[in-house]
Amino acid sequence: MKTIDELLRQGVEGKRVFVRADLNVPQEGTTITDDGRIRAVLPTVKALTEAGAKVVVASHLGRPKGEPDPAFTLRFAASRLGELLGRPVAFAGDTIGSEAHSAVQGLGNGEVAVLENLRFNAGETSKDDAERAEFAARLAALADVYVGDGFGAVHRGHASVYDLPRLLPAYAGYLIATEVGVLKKLTDDVRRPYVVVLGGAKVSDKLGVIDHLLEKADRILIGGGMAYTFLKAKGHEVGISLLQEDQVPACLDYLARAEKKGVEFVLPVDVLVSPEFPDLKTKAPAHPTLVAADAIPADQEGLDIGPETRKLYASKLADAATVFWNGPMGVFEHPDYAEGTKAVAQALVDSPAFTVVGGGDSAAAVRTLGFDEDAFGHISTGGGASLEYLEGKTLPGLAALED
């Protein structure tokens, strides 16, 4: 795929450059609680503005129903982008209407405008090709060149991700180029031992990647809510823990395949449990109980891996040459259940391996728990996109850039 460096060599002064970013950041009211995805697009935006381009930044935020919803406005993300750039950023209150056209027409060379949430228009996510194409064509009228830099959205066949880059000269931004380069190191030329740590809530979210990684990884460590379905598959009581009963057969199959292929498949040996889910707003003390992973009481819920599992997982990561981690080990948002996720993050920091934090909640946890992002080899901005890439799927946004 052509990259932004090639575009810059051609010259962009005075050109309207549409940057499809991923500004899908968590917000509490008007406050952005994690601006990692905004910071991730800065190198691309800065390079374009310094070269004299008129930069039009567009993104989605959340899942509005194809119409304006104040709860999902990008106004605050636009403001934060301006703060990080150290310059004013214009904000258009629509995507293809009069405000968008006025904002773009008002740009001088080296200036930036942010459009309102793309998903406020039903054409962005429509499954109807014609509706999606019409929206893409109206977006194309705002620009001369397209730069794809929203890695967190490249696994979506949406108008701004898939259709629009086919209507304009299209290039990959610095973030997408970096993300793809990193993921190639996890698929094409892997340094071994290759250890994968998977957590998060549901086994079903990780089925494809587990299936694919059984052919690639040397060791797979399982934590988070998904661990309880694996423990159930081994015949253990899991109480009221998160459980996907319909995925037990798949878990049994993965365990059998791992044994046959010589892939070490590691499950928790102890867990922290409680009869109720913790209050994540007040962070009131939860008073968890520590039990063996095969002895969870019937009325208790597993909410984090225990100290012996933390030691075990750290030992399994110590000799790794490559590590991919996606998904927290427990309810890290509450201090009583953050130690498992913290232990995995610390093990990655301590490891000499090439370490990749696979986006989503894992990336949020690293920042929430106070780790230096530079201590990891790479922190991805796209959890879902990373997983689908590792599954071997064709990602529409990357395919469009390659076309």
C-alpha positions as CSV (number, residue, x, y, z in Angstrom):
1,M,0.0,0.0,0.0
2,K,1.1,3.6,-0.6
3,T,2.1,5.5,2.5
4,I,1.9,9.1,3.6
5,D,5.6,9.5,2.9
6,E,5.0,9.0,-0.8
7,L,2.2,11.5,-0.6
8,L,4.4,14.1,1.1
9,R,7.1,13.6,-1.5
10,Q,4.5,14.5,-4.2
11,G,3.6,17.6,-2.3
12,V,0.3,18.5,-0.5
13,E,0.5,22.2,-0.1
14,G,-3.0,23.7,-0.6
15,K,-4.6,20.2,-1.0
16,R,-7.6,19.1,1.0
17,V,-6.5,15.9,2.7
18,F,-9.2,13.7,4.3
19,V,-7.8,11.9,7.3
20,R,-9.9,9.0,8.5
21,A,-8.8,8.8,12.1
22,D,-10.0,6.8,15.1
23,L,-11.1,9.3,17.7
24,N,-13.4,6.8,19.4
25,V,-12.2,7.7,22.9
26,P,-14.0,7.0,26.2
27,Q,-15.8,10.0,27.7
28,E,-17.5,10.7,30.9
29,G,-19.7,13.7,30.1
30,T,-17.5,16.3,28.6
31,T,-14.3,14.7,29.9
32,I,-12.1,12.3,27.8
33,T,-10.8,9.7,30.1
34,D,-8.2,8.2,27.7
35,D,-6.9,10.3,24.8
36,G,-4.5,7.6,23.5
37,R,-6.3,7.3,20.1
38,I,-6.2,11.0,19.6
39,R,-2.5,11.1,20.3
40,A,-2.0,8.2,17.9
41,V,-3.0,10.2,14.9
42,L,-0.9,13.3,15.8
43,P,2.2,12.2,13.7
44,T,0.1,12.0,10.5
45,V,-1.8,15.3,11.2
46,K,1.3,17.2,12.1
47,A,3.2,16.0,9.0
48,L,0.4,17.1,6.7
49,T,-0.1,20.5,8.4
50,E,3.6,21.2,8.3
51,A,3.6,20.4,4.6
52,G,0.8,22.9,4.0
53,A,-2.2,20.6,3.6
54,K,-5.7,21.6,4.5
55,V,-6.5,18.7,6.8
56,V,-10.1,17.3,7.3
57,V,-10.2,14.8,10.1
58,A,-13.2,12.5,10.4
59,S,-14.0,9.6,12.8
60,H,-16.8,7.7,14.5
61,L,-17.5,7.7,18.2
62,G,-19.6,5.0,19.9
63,R,-22.7,3.5,18.2
64,P,-25.3,6.2,17.5
65,K,-28.3,5.0,15.5
66,G,-27.4,6.8,12.2
67,E,-28.7,10.2,13.4
68,P,-27.3,13.0,15.6
69,D,-27.0,12.1,19.3
70,P,-25.3,14.7,21.6
71,A,-24.0,11.8,23.8
72,F,-21.6,10.8,20.9
73,T,-20.4,14.2,19.7
74,L,-16.8,14.6,18.6
75,R,-16.7,18.2,19.7
76,F,-14.6,17.3,22.8
77,A,-12.3,15.1,20.9
78,A,-11.8,17.9,18.4
79,S,-11.0,20.3,21.3
80,R,-8.4,17.8,22.7
81,L,-6.8,17.4,19.3
82,G,-6.4,21.1,19.1
83,E,-4.7,21.1,22.6
84,L,-2.3,18.4,21.6
85,L,-1.5,20.1,18.3
86,G,-1.1,23.4,20.0
87,R,-3.2,25.2,17.4
88,P,-6.9,26.0,16.9
89,V,-9.0,23.2,15.2
90,A,-12.2,24.1,13.5
91,F,-15.2,21.9,14.3
92,A,-18.1,21.2,11.9
93,G,-21.4,20.3,13.5
94,D,-22.3,17.9,10.7
95,T,-20.6,15.5,8.3
96,I,-21.6,16.4,4.8
97,G,-23.9,19.4,5.3
98,S,-23.4,23.2,5.2
99,E,-21.2,23.3,8.4
100,A,-18.8,20.7,7.0
101,H,-18.5,22.5,3.7
102,S,-18.0,25.9,5.4
103,A,-15.4,24.5,7.7
104,V,-13.4,23.0,4.9
105,Q,-13.8,26.0,2.7
106,G,-12.5,28.2,5.5
107,L,-9.3,26.2,6.0
108,G,-6.0,27.9,5.2
109,N,-2.8,25.9,4.3
110,G,-1.7,24.0,7.4
111,E,-5.0,24.2,9.2
112,V,-7.3,21.5,10.5
113,A,-11.0,20.9,10.7
114,V,-12.8,18.0,12.5
115,L,-16.1,16.8,11.2
116,E,-18.9,15.6,13.5
117,N,-19.4,11.9,14.2
118,L,-19.6,10.0,10.8
119,R,-22.1,7.6,12.3
120,F,-24.6,10.4,12.7
121,N,-25.3,9.6,9.0
122,A,-26.9,6.2,8.3
123,G,-24.9,5.9,5.1
124,E,-21.6,5.4,7.1
125,T,-22.5,1.9,8.4
126,S,-25.3,0.9,6.0
127,K,-25.3,-2.6,4.6
128,D,-26.9,-1.2,1.4
129,D,-24.0,-0.7,-1.0
130,A,-25.8,2.2,-2.8
131,E,-26.5,4.1,0.4
132,R,-23.0,3.7,1.6
133,A,-21.6,4.7,-1.8
134,E,-23.7,7.8,-1.9
135,F,-22.5,8.9,1.5
136,A,-18.9,8.2,0.5
137,A,-19.3,10.3,-2.7
138,R,-20.5,13.3,-0.6
139,L,-17.5,12.9,1.7
140,A,-15.2,12.8,-1.3
141,A,-16.5,16.2,-2.4
142,L,-14.8,17.6,0.7
143,A,-11.3,16.4,-0.3
144,D,-8.7,15.9,-2.9
145,V,-6.7,13.1,-1.2
146,Y,-7.5,10.3,1.3
147,V,-5.3,9.2,4.2
148,G,-6.4,6.2,6.2
149,D,-5.1,6.3,9.7
150,G,-8.0,4.9,11.8
151,F,-6.6,1.4,12.5
152,G,-9.3,0.7,15.1
153,A,-11.9,0.8,12.3
154,V,-10.1,-1.0,9.4
155,H,-12.0,-4.2,10.1
156,R,-15.3,-2.4,9.3
157,G,-16.6,-2.2,5.7
158,H,-17.9,1.3,6.3
159,A,-18.3,4.2,3.9
160,S,-15.4,6.2,5.2
161,V,-13.2,3.2,5.6
162,Y,-13.9,1.1,2.5
163,D,-15.8,3.1,-0.1
164,L,-14.2,6.5,0.2
165,P,-10.6,5.5,-0.4
166,R,-11.7,4.0,-3.7
167,L,-12.9,7.4,-4.8
168,L,-9.8,9.4,-4.1
169,P,-6.0,8.9,-4.3
170,A,-5.5,6.9,-1.1
171,Y,-2.5,6.5,1.3
172,A,-1.9,4.8,4.6
173,G,-1.1,7.2,7.5
174,Y,1.8,6.6,9.9
175,L,-0.4,4.8,12.5
176,I,-1.8,2.2,10.1
177,A,1.7,1.7,8.6
178,T,3.1,1.1,12.1
179,E,0.2,-1.2,13.2
180,V,0.5,-3.4,10.1
181,G,4.3,-3.6,10.4
182,V,3.9,-4.7,14.0
183,L,1.3,-7.3,13.2
184,K,3.5,-8.8,10.5
185,K,6.0,-9.5,13.3
186,L,3.3,-11.6,15.0
187,T,2.4,-13.5,11.8
188,D,5.2,-13.7,9.2
189,D,8.5,-13.9,11.0
190,V,8.0,-14.6,14.6
191,R,10.8,-14.8,17.1
192,R,10.3,-17.7,19.5
193,P,9.2,-18.6,22.1
194,Y,5.9,-16.8,21.1
195,V,3.6,-16.4,24.0
196,V,0.0,-15.1,23.7
197,V,-2.0,-13.8,26.7
198,L,-5.8,-13.6,26.2
199,G,-8.3,-12.2,28.6
200,G,-11.5,-10.2,28.5
201,A,-15.0,-11.2,29.0
202,K,-16.0,-13.7,26.3
203,V,-14.5,-16.8,24.7
204,S,-16.7,-16.1,21.6
205,D,-14.8,-12.9,21.0
206,K,-11.6,-14.8,20.7
207,L,-12.6,-18.0,19.0
208,G,-11.1,-17.1,15.6
209,V,-7.8,-15.9,17.0
210,I,-7.4,-18.9,19.3
211,D,-8.0,-21.2,16.4
212,H,-5.4,-19.4,14.3
213,L,-2.8,-19.0,17.1
214,L,-2.9,-22.7,17.9
215,E,-0.9,-22.9,14.6
216,K,1.5,-20.1,15.5
217,A,2.0,-19.8,19.3
218,D,4.2,-21.8,21.6
219,R,2.2,-20.9,24.7
220,I,-1.2,-19.5,25.4
221,L,-2.2,-18.0,28.8
222,I,-5.9,-17.5,29.5
223,G,-7.4,-15.1,32.0
224,G,-10.4,-12.8,32.5
225,G,-14.0,-13.8,32.2
226,M,-13.2,-16.2,29.3
227,A,-11.1,-18.4,31.6
228,Y,-14.2,-19.7,33.4
229,T,-15.6,-21.3,30.3
230,F,-12.3,-23.1,29.9
231,L,-12.4,-24.1,33.6
232,K,-15.9,-25.4,33.1
233,A,-14.7,-27.4,30.1
234,K,-12.2,-29.1,32.4
235,G,-15.1,-30.1,34.6
236,H,-14.7,-27.5,37.4
237,E,-17.4,-25.6,39.2
238,V,-17.3,-22.0,38.3
239,G,-20.2,-20.7,40.4
240,I,-21.9,-17.6,39.1
241,S,-18.8,-16.5,37.1
242,L,-19.1,-15.3,33.5
243,L,-19.8,-18.4,31.5
244,Q,-20.6,-19.2,27.9
245,E,-22.1,-22.6,28.2
246,D,-22.5,-23.0,24.4
247,Q,-18.7,-22.5,24.0
248,V,-17.7,-25.3,26.3
249,P,-17.3,-27.8,23.3
250,A,-15.1,-25.3,21.5
251,C,-12.9,-24.9,24.6
252,L,-12.6,-28.7,24.9
253,D,-11.5,-28.9,21.3
254,Y,-8.9,-26.2,21.7
255,L,-7.5,-27.9,24.8
256,A,-7.2,-31.2,22.9
257,R,-5.7,-29.5,19.9
258,A,-3.2,-27.6,22.0
259,E,-2.0,-30.9,23.7
260,K,-1.7,-32.6,20.3
261,K,0.3,-29.8,18.8
262,G,2.5,-29.3,21.8
263,V,1.2,-25.8,22.5
264,E,1.3,-25.1,26.2
265,F,-2.2,-23.9,27.2
266,V,-2.2,-22.4,30.7
267,L,-5.3,-21.7,32.8
268,P,-5.6,-20.0,36.2
269,V,-4.8,-22.0,39.3
270,D,-6.3,-19.6,41.8
271,V,-8.9,-16.8,41.5
272,L,-10.4,-14.0,43.6
273,V,-14.2,-14.4,44.0
274,S,-17.1,-12.5,45.4
275,P,-20.9,-13.0,45.7
276,E,-21.4,-9.7,43.8
277,F,-19.9,-7.6,41.1
278,P,-17.9,-4.6,42.5
279,D,-19.2,-1.0,42.4
280,L,-17.0,0.6,39.7
281,K,-18.2,4.1,40.4
282,T,-17.5,4.4,44.1
283,K,-14.7,1.8,44.1
284,A,-16.0,0.7,47.5
285,P,-14.0,-2.1,49.1
286,A,-15.1,-5.5,47.6
287,H,-13.5,-7.9,50.2
288,P,-12.8,-10.7,47.7
289,T,-12.0,-14.3,48.8
290,L,-9.1,-16.3,47.4
291,V,-9.9,-19.8,46.2
292,A,-8.4,-22.5,44.1
293,A,-9.5,-22.3,40.4
294,D,-11.1,-25.8,40.7
295,A,-12.9,-24.9,43.9
296,I,-15.0,-21.8,43.2
297,P,-18.1,-21.8,45.5
298,A,-21.5,-22.2,43.7
299,D,-22.6,-18.8,44.9
300,Q,-19.4,-16.9,44.0
301,E,-18.1,-15.1,40.9
302,G,-14.5,-15.1,39.7
303,L,-13.3,-11.6,39.2
304,D,-9.5,-11.8,38.9
305,I,-6.6,-14.2,38.8
306,G,-5.0,-15.0,42.1
307,P,-1.4,-14.5,43.4
308,E,-0.2,-18.0,42.4
309,T,-1.6,-17.5,38.9
310,R,0.2,-14.2,38.7
311,K,3.5,-15.8,39.6
312,L,2.8,-18.6,37.1
313,Y,2.0,-16.3,34.3
314,A,5.0,-14.1,35.0
315,S,7.2,-17.3,34.8
316,K,5.6,-18.3,31.5
317,L,6.4,-14.9,30.1
318,A,10.0,-14.6,31.4
319,D,11.7,-16.5,28.6
320,A,9.5,-15.2,25.7
321,A,10.9,-13.6,22.6
322,T,7.6,-12.4,21.3
323,V,4.4,-11.6,23.4
324,F,0.9,-10.6,22.3
325,W,-1.5,-9.6,25.0
326,N,-5.2,-8.9,24.4
327,G,-7.7,-8.6,27.3
328,P,-7.4,-7.9,31.0
329,M,-7.1,-10.6,33.6
330,G,-9.9,-9.3,35.8
331,V,-12.1,-6.3,36.6
332,F,-9.1,-4.0,36.5
333,E,-11.3,-0.9,36.9
334,H,-11.7,-1.8,40.6
335,P,-8.5,-1.8,42.8
336,D,-9.4,-5.0,44.5
337,Y,-9.4,-6.8,41.1
338,A,-6.6,-5.0,39.3
339,E,-3.6,-7.0,40.5
340,G,-3.9,-9.8,37.9
341,T,-3.9,-7.3,35.0
342,K,-1.1,-5.3,36.7
343,A,1.0,-8.4,37.1
344,V,0.8,-9.3,33.4
345,A,1.6,-5.8,32.4
346,Q,4.6,-5.7,34.7
347,A,5.8,-9.1,33.3
348,L,5.7,-7.6,29.8
349,V,7.6,-4.6,31.0
350,D,10.3,-6.8,32.6
351,S,10.6,-9.1,29.6
352,P,13.3,-8.6,26.9
353,A,10.7,-9.8,24.4
354,F,9.1,-7.8,21.6
355,T,5.8,-7.1,23.4
356,V,2.5,-6.0,21.8
357,V,-0.5,-4.9,23.8
358,G,-3.4,-5.6,21.5
359,G,-5.6,-2.5,22.0
360,G,-9.0,-2.2,23.6
361,D,-9.3,-2.8,27.3
362,S,-5.7,-3.9,27.5
363,A,-4.4,-0.6,26.2
364,A,-6.8,1.2,28.6
365,A,-5.6,-0.9,31.5
366,V,-1.9,-0.1,30.8
367,R,-2.7,3.6,31.0
368,T,-5.2,3.4,33.9
369,L,-2.7,1.4,36.0
370,G,0.0,4.0,35.4
371,F,2.5,2.1,33.2
372,D,4.9,3.9,30.9
373,E,3.6,3.2,27.4
374,D,7.2,3.4,26.1
375,A,8.0,0.3,28.2
376,F,6.1,-1.9,25.7
377,G,7.1,-2.7,22.2
378,H,3.8,-1.5,20.8
379,I,0.4,-0.6,22.1
380,S,-2.2,-1.1,19.4
381,T,-5.1,1.3,19.0
382,G,-7.4,-1.4,17.6
383,G,-8.3,-4.4,19.6
384,G,-10.9,-5.9,17.2
385,A,-8.8,-5.0,14.2
386,S,-5.7,-6.6,15.7
387,L,-7.6,-9.8,16.5
388,E,-9.1,-10.1,13.0
389,Y,-5.7,-9.5,11.4
390,L,-4.2,-12.3,13.6
391,E,-7.1,-14.5,12.5
392,G,-5.9,-14.1,8.9
393,K,-9.0,-12.2,7.9
394,T,-9.0,-9.6,5.1
395,L,-9.7,-6.2,6.7
396,P,-11.8,-4.0,4.4
397,G,-10.0,-0.8,5.3
398,L,-6.6,-2.2,4.5
399,A,-7.8,-3.9,1.3
400,A,-9.1,-0.5,0.1
401,L,-5.7,1.1,0.7
402,E,-4.0,-1.7,-1.0
403,D,-6.3,-1.4,-4.0
